[in-house]
Amino acid sequence: MEYVSTRGSNKVDFVEAIHLGLAHDGGLLVPNVFPNLQQRMLETAHLPLPDFANVVLQPFVESSALEASLEHICQHAFSFPVRTKKLSDSLTVLELFHGPTLSFKDVGARFLAQCLSQIKEPRCILVATSGDTGSAVASAFSNLQNTNVVILYPKGKISPRQQAQITCWGKNILALGVNGVFDDCQRLVKQAFTDQAIKEQYHLTTANSINIGRLLPQMTYFAHQASLYFLATGTPINYIIPSGNLGHVTACCYAKQLGAPIAQVTVATNENRTFPEYLHTGRYFPKATVKTLANAMDVGAPSNFERLSHHFPSHADVLAHVSAFAVSDDQIKQAIIGAYREHGYLLCPHTATAYHVAHKLQPNEQCLVATAHPAKFEDVIEALIDEPVPVPAHLQRLLDKFQQVHEVEPTLAAILDVMTQYW
Ligand SMILES: *Cc1c(COP(=O)(O)O)cnc(C)c1O
């Protein structure tokens, strides 16, 4: 498999693609073909997810140095369960939050970490986070040989538990609270990656969802669940995906392109409505980020839009495959209360956007993608349901650890300065 830039240049293999993060021309790397795997998916859907992932991802690492390690990588990356819960005849939840830091981002982060550790070259991972990426990446890379990790998060704009899960690691993990918003963090990462001298001096690699090594493994659970559903019912599945940076949505569209039996892909955003407005008007206007209850989706300029519009070159193509709805904080609150009252089920604020949208799309049967565990967002949920949210034991262990908090100004110079002092 070769990877090309959304802006035209580059033809690289998988290993080079994950090292580069961003293409030389500033574009995002994308697979240049999507083989049809439908038959193979249906034949192997009965296998556990790590084995199924090994089948689906095989063409994507073909003729790279990691081809022979894929099985090992999948076994270590997909090391926790993905579960489904049926809430009603028309509503199923795909729970992607049973990993070490309780969000779906554990999948991509652990896959990328396993890939990089198999390559065995010293790297510095630089990553911007709006909440959950940071903890997933920190956990995935903690104590891995030959890797240092720098995490930029918008200080004061993530939940206390998210912050605890980013700042509790120490050693090869440096967490920096940036005085700014998520878009500042993301801009700083992009800036570092477009500066060739800095990139080479620090051996920089990114673990953001702009890294194709994080995105590709996310195709697998969409494809797995869709195949199982198709074998059981004879119909393709509809997904509703809570979305910010559009990474998860892109992965789902890729899975569909591979032949996974997926019907509608519906995007649920919070008040950051850049993407729904694009679908509505045909014009793409990135905006300043708005702070919402679903903070891991607080993104005004979704970077994976460039991948999605490379995949679907015209507005009509996008519209034919994806629909999108924006959900307000008030609707998020009502969804959390409603799901608890009707089904005794706790939703995180991100998953709540999808739950709200599902009720718009009735009576069609929908599979909601649950992106984070409610215990990560107890501050929002407990105020609404007036009951404590139970804390899973592995979260409690992280929360009990010592937190190392560093604050930096939103400039690349300030960040490089702290890095040099720390290691
Ligand atoms: C990152 C994240 C999202 C958004 O995912 P994208 O791939 O950026 O669209 C949604 N929910 C949670 C809990 C997240 O951490």
PDBQT file of the ligand as one rigid body, heavy atoms in Angstrom, charges set to zero:
ROOT
HETATM    1  C1  LIG A 501     -11.915  12.778  20.341  1.00  0.00    +0.000 C 
HETATM    2  C2  LIG A 501     -13.275  12.517  20.803  1.00  0.00    +0.000 A 
HETATM    3  C3  LIG A 501     -14.362  12.697  19.955  1.00  0.00    +0.000 A 
HETATM    4  C4  LIG A 501     -14.240  13.248  18.557  1.00  0.00    +0.000 C 
HETATM    5  O1  LIG A 501     -13.540  12.406  17.716  1.00  0.00    +0.000 OA
HETATM    6  P1  LIG A 501     -13.011  12.954  16.295  1.00  0.00    +0.000 P 
HETATM    7  O2  LIG A 501     -12.348  11.802  15.708  1.00  0.00    +0.000 OA
HETATM    8  O3  LIG A 501     -12.086  14.078  16.607  1.00  0.00    +0.000 OA
HETATM    9  O4  LIG A 501     -14.169  13.424  15.543  1.00  0.00    +0.000 OA
HETATM   10  C5  LIG A 501     -15.608  12.370  20.436  1.00  0.00    +0.000 A 
HETATM   11  N1  LIG A 501     -15.790  11.913  21.685  1.00  0.00    +0.000 NA
HETATM   12  C6  LIG A 501     -14.774  11.741  22.533  1.00  0.00    +0.000 A 
HETATM   13  C7  LIG A 501     -15.036  11.254  23.908  1.00  0.00    +0.000 C 
HETATM   14  C8  LIG A 501     -13.479  12.024  22.121  1.00  0.00    +0.000 A 
HETATM   15  O5  LIG A 501     -12.469  11.860  22.967  1.00  0.00    +0.000 OA
ENDROOT
TORSDOF 0
